[in-house]
Amino acid sequence: MDSTRIDRWLWAVRLVKTRSAAADACRGGHVRVNDRSAKAATPVKPGDVVRARLHDRTRLVDVVRVIDKRVGAPDAVTCYVDRSPEPVPGLSGPVARRDRGAGRPTKRDRRELDRLRGIE
């Protein structure tokens, strides 16, 4: 096999959980093949560079082998070389949210928010 659809390949190498999620990512403009926006049917072949924004993280992978059937995780990682940038530490901490219509935060709420943010 020399090429396959990008949505099928993303699913087969386990970068996304379902093939429909891969198609949705392509439809939303979150997948690029060789710096070109990719539709779900865009062919991918060995040597291509795939950039995908998946699960709030940018993945940059080089295609080494093309598969169209989902395989086990140890086999899947042999199909690409991951050149993704390291996630920025500290951005995945707790997020302070308030209910809509709750009004202004009280002094106590503000202090708790500051404590969460690391401001003392």
Residue pairs with C-beta under 8 A, 6 or more apart in sequence:
1 66
1 67
1 68
2 45
2 46
2 66
3 43
3 44
3 45
3 66
4 12
4 43
4 44
4 66
4 67
4 68
5 40
5 41
5 42
5 43
5 44
5 68
6 22
6 26
6 31
6 33
6 38
6 39
6 40
6 41
6 42
6 43
6 44
6 50
7 19
7 22
7 23
7 26
7 40
7 41
8 19
8 22
8 68
9 44
9 50
9 63
9 66
9 67
9 68
10 16
10 22
10 25
10 31
10 50
10 52
11 18
11 19
11 21
11 22
11 70
12 67
12 68
12 69
12 70
12 71
12 76
12 79
13 67
13 76
13 77
13 79
13 80
14 70
14 73
14 76
15 22
15 52
15 54
15 59
15 61
16 22
16 25
16 54
22 31
22 40
23 40
25 31
25 52
25 53
25 54
26 38
26 39
26 40
26 42
27 39
27 40
29 37
30 52
30 53
30 54
31 37
31 38
31 50
31 51
31 52
31 53
32 38
32 50
32 51
32 52
33 42
33 44
33 48
33 49
33 50
34 48
34 49
35 49
35 51
38 50
44 50
44 63
44 66
45 63
45 66
46 63
46 64
46 65
46 66
47 62
47 63
48 62
48 63
49 60
49 61
49 62
49 63
50 59
50 60
50 61
50 62
50 63
50 80
51 58
51 59
51 60
52 58
52 59
52 61
53 59
57 84
57 87
58 84
58 85
59 82
59 84
60 82
60 83
60 84
60 85
61 80
61 81
61 82
61 83
61 84
62 80
62 81
62 83
63 79
63 80
64 78
64 79
64 80
64 81
65 78
65 79
65 80
66 79
67 76
67 79
70 76
93 116
94 116
96 112
96 113
96 116
96 117
98 105
98 109
105 113
114 120
